[in-house]
Amino acid sequence: MGETVVNVYEDKTNLSKLLDRVEQGEEIVLGRAGRPVARLCAYRSRQAPRVPGRLAGAIEMAPDFAETPEWLIKAFGGDFEVQE
């Protein structure tokens, strides 16, 4: 769709209507005193979609990764027991 330049004063009073137009695919340029300042366009996440299992087989854990050394527990003032 096309691009529309809208003055900031008009933007403040019609923001909801402008957002409706953006949701329909229109890009709107916000201007001040006839000078373009910003672009109002639909939000699209920059993050790629999550793909479960993408790193399967690429990461290895040490056999003792879940074991907490006694010295570390004491360093944190621990009287607590480590659950297996």
ABEGO torsion letter per residue (X at the ends): XBBBBBBAAAAAAAAAAAAAAAAAGBBBBBBBGGBBABBBBBBBBABBBBBBGAABGABBBBAAAABBBAAAAAAAGBABBBBX
